[in-house]
Amino acid sequence: MKEALFDALPSVNNYLATKSFVLPSNLISDSISIASPTLKFHNGFMELGLTPVFSSKAEDIAPWVSPVYDYSQYSEELRVDEDG
């Protein structure tokens, strides 16, 4: 079987060279896309390489707001006399 696949490799290469395959960019989910797909042959083995790109939508990220401290509610005084 391995020799049959190895002998068919030139024919398969020629066939695949004439075809184009379209992978949807959001094949996995909306936040993970596929970049730089590759198809290679190594010593009778076929390798499919996919690079995942993790992204987040701008509307999903809450803008950072600097905290505001309101000390007006702490209007009480604390007095310590001489005895402590």
Secondary structure, DSSP 4 states (H G I P E B T S, - for coil): -HHHHHHHHHHHHHHHHH------TTSS-SSEEEEEEEEEEETTEEEEEEEEEE---GGGSPPP-------TT--------TT-
